[in-house]
Amino acid sequence: MKKIVILFSGSGTNLENIIKRLHGKELIVAKAITNNPEAGGIERARRYNIPVEIIDHRQFSEREEFDRELVASIKEVEPDLVVLAGFMRILTKVFTSAIPNAINIHPSLLPCFKGARALERSYASDMKVAGVTVHWVNEELDGGEIIDQSCFHRGDTMDFQEFERRIHSLEYELYPKVIRSLLTRGGPGTSGGESQ
């Protein structure tokens, strides 16, 4: 069975969704790694007996030093795919050159609204569609090759809470589908799934 490592920084809702849908059925989540000792996802992962490693980025003086530790931890389990699920770190070439098989999900239709607060910026925009993007990770923030996207048409009266709920709903459907497809079909340069 194929193995993945999940990287996370926050509450871990995408992490838990992936575990519930895929772990022990179609793949093994070999390890979850966080840079945040207070991340809510730690308890979520442990609830499913997923090993969790905490690598606190504040203990490192440079991004590259943190990335070297992160790469070493990932390579311990030799995963087929590394999945970023709310991992709030800008990764350097130390990571991207060593881990070519890493993907991320972003709460906007890239290339629009790269970087932080993408959900809020997408909601505040005049765009009539909104959505999520799964892409390969490279050294450019949210700049890797797009693998798949999913979107919805937003109503004029949609408030931010409903907008956020719809975005998360798309994430929970699209990310497991893309992970499943990539593990079946291959690595970078291979599109995984069909746009919706």
C-alpha positions as CSV (number, residue, x, y, z in Angstrom):
1,M,0.0,0.0,0.0
2,K,1.3,3.5,-0.9
3,K,2.4,5.8,1.9
4,I,2.0,9.5,2.4
5,V,3.2,12.1,4.9
6,I,0.9,15.0,5.8
7,L,2.3,18.4,6.8
8,F,0.0,20.8,8.8
9,S,0.2,23.9,11.0
10,G,-3.4,24.5,12.3
11,S,-6.7,22.9,13.2
12,G,-6.1,19.9,10.9
13,T,-9.6,19.6,9.3
14,N,-8.1,18.7,5.9
15,L,-5.7,16.3,7.6
16,E,-8.6,14.5,9.4
17,N,-10.6,14.4,6.2
18,I,-7.8,12.7,4.3
19,I,-7.2,10.2,7.2
20,K,-10.9,9.4,7.4
21,R,-11.4,8.9,3.6
22,L,-8.1,7.2,2.7
23,H,-6.0,5.9,5.6
24,G,-6.0,2.2,5.9
25,K,-8.2,1.8,2.8
26,E,-6.3,3.1,-0.2
27,L,-3.1,4.3,1.5
28,I,-1.2,4.6,4.8
29,V,-0.6,8.0,6.4
30,A,2.9,7.1,7.7
31,K,3.4,10.2,9.6
32,A,2.0,13.7,10.2
33,I,4.4,16.6,10.8
34,T,3.7,20.0,12.2
35,N,5.7,23.1,12.8
36,N,3.3,24.3,15.5
37,P,3.3,22.6,19.0
38,E,-0.1,24.0,19.7
39,A,-1.7,22.9,16.4
40,G,-5.2,21.4,16.8
41,G,-4.4,18.8,14.2
42,I,-2.0,17.0,16.6
43,E,-4.9,15.6,18.6
44,R,-6.9,14.9,15.4
45,A,-4.1,12.8,14.0
46,R,-3.4,11.0,17.3
47,R,-7.1,10.1,17.5
48,Y,-6.5,7.8,14.5
49,N,-3.2,6.5,15.8
50,I,-1.2,8.5,13.2
51,P,2.4,9.2,14.4
52,V,2.9,12.9,14.9
53,E,6.3,14.7,14.8
54,I,6.5,18.3,16.0
55,I,9.4,20.3,14.5
56,D,8.9,23.8,15.9
57,H,10.2,26.3,13.3
58,R,10.9,28.8,16.1
59,Q,13.8,26.6,17.3
60,F,15.7,27.2,14.0
61,S,17.6,30.4,13.1
62,E,17.0,30.0,9.3
63,R,14.4,28.6,7.0
64,E,16.9,26.3,5.4
65,E,17.9,24.8,8.7
66,F,14.2,24.0,9.5
67,D,13.7,22.6,6.0
68,R,16.7,20.3,6.4
69,E,15.2,18.9,9.6
70,L,11.8,18.5,7.8
71,V,13.3,16.7,4.8
72,A,15.2,14.3,7.1
73,S,12.0,13.5,9.0
74,I,10.1,12.9,5.8
75,K,12.8,10.7,4.3
76,E,12.7,8.4,7.4
77,V,9.4,6.9,6.1
78,E,10.1,7.2,2.3
79,P,6.6,8.3,1.3
80,D,5.2,8.1,-2.2
81,L,3.6,11.5,-1.8
82,V,4.0,14.5,0.6
83,V,0.7,16.3,1.2
84,L,0.6,19.8,2.6
85,A,-2.7,20.4,4.4
86,G,-2.7,23.9,5.9
87,F,1.1,23.9,6.3
88,M,1.9,27.6,6.8
89,R,5.5,27.7,5.9
90,I,7.3,29.1,2.9
91,L,9.5,26.3,1.8
92,T,13.0,26.8,0.4
93,K,15.0,25.0,-2.3
94,V,16.4,22.8,0.4
95,F,12.9,21.2,0.6
96,T,11.8,21.5,-3.0
97,S,15.0,20.0,-4.4
98,A,14.9,17.0,-2.0
99,I,11.1,16.4,-2.1
100,P,9.8,16.6,-5.7
101,N,6.6,14.7,-4.9
102,A,4.9,17.3,-2.6
103,I,1.5,18.8,-3.3
104,N,-0.5,21.6,-1.7
105,I,-4.1,22.8,-1.6
106,H,-4.9,26.5,-1.9
107,P,-8.2,28.2,-1.2
108,S,-8.4,30.1,-4.4
109,L,-8.4,29.6,-8.1
110,L,-4.7,30.0,-8.8
111,P,-3.0,32.0,-10.2
112,C,-5.4,34.4,-8.5
113,F,-4.8,35.3,-4.8
114,K,-1.5,33.6,-4.1
115,G,-0.1,33.7,-0.6
116,A,-1.7,34.5,2.8
117,R,-5.4,35.4,3.4
118,A,-6.4,34.0,0.0
119,L,-9.8,33.1,1.1
120,E,-10.6,36.6,2.4
121,R,-9.1,38.2,-0.7
122,S,-11.1,35.9,-3.0
123,Y,-14.3,36.7,-1.1
124,A,-13.6,40.5,-1.3
125,S,-13.0,40.4,-5.0
126,D,-15.5,41.0,-7.9
127,M,-15.0,37.5,-9.3
128,K,-18.2,35.6,-9.8
129,V,-16.6,32.2,-9.3
130,A,-14.4,31.0,-6.4
131,G,-12.7,27.7,-5.7
132,V,-9.7,25.7,-4.7
133,T,-6.5,24.6,-6.4
134,V,-4.3,21.6,-5.9
135,H,-0.7,22.2,-7.2
136,W,2.8,20.8,-7.1
137,V,5.0,22.5,-4.5
138,N,8.0,24.4,-5.8
139,E,10.1,27.2,-4.5
140,E,7.7,29.9,-5.8
141,L,4.9,30.4,-3.2
142,D,1.7,28.8,-4.7
143,G,3.5,28.8,-8.0
144,G,3.8,25.1,-8.8
145,E,2.1,23.4,-11.7
146,I,-1.6,23.2,-11.2
147,I,-2.9,19.6,-10.9
148,D,-6.6,20.2,-10.5
149,Q,-9.2,22.8,-9.5
150,S,-12.8,22.9,-8.4
151,C,-15.1,25.9,-8.2
152,F,-18.6,27.3,-7.6
153,H,-20.6,30.3,-8.7
154,R,-21.1,32.6,-5.8
155,G,-24.4,34.4,-5.2
156,D,-24.6,38.2,-4.7
157,T,-25.9,37.7,-1.1
158,M,-23.4,35.1,0.0
159,D,-21.9,36.1,3.4
160,F,-18.3,35.2,4.3
161,Q,-19.3,32.3,6.6
162,E,-21.2,30.6,3.7
163,F,-18.4,31.4,1.3
164,E,-15.8,29.8,3.7
165,R,-18.0,26.7,4.2
166,R,-18.3,26.2,0.4
167,I,-14.5,26.5,0.0
168,H,-13.8,23.9,2.7
169,S,-16.4,21.6,1.2
170,L,-14.6,21.8,-2.2
171,E,-11.3,21.1,-0.4
172,Y,-12.7,18.0,1.3
173,E,-13.9,16.6,-2.0
174,L,-11.1,17.5,-4.3
175,Y,-8.0,16.8,-2.2
176,P,-8.6,13.1,-1.5
177,K,-9.6,12.6,-5.2
178,V,-6.3,14.1,-6.4
179,I,-4.2,12.2,-3.9
180,R,-5.9,8.9,-5.0
181,S,-5.3,9.8,-8.6
182,L,-1.7,10.8,-8.2
183,L,-0.8,7.6,-6.3
184,T,-2.3,5.6,-9.1
185,R,-1.0,7.6,-12.1
186,G,2.4,9.2,-11.1
187,G,4.3,12.2,-10.1
188,P,5.0,15.8,-11.1
189,G,4.0,16.6,-14.7
190,T,1.1,14.2,-14.4
191,S,-2.3,15.8,-14.1
192,G,-4.4,14.1,-11.4
193,G,-8.1,14.1,-12.0
194,E,-10.5,16.3,-14.0
195,S,-11.5,19.9,-13.4
196,Q,-14.9,20.5,-12.2
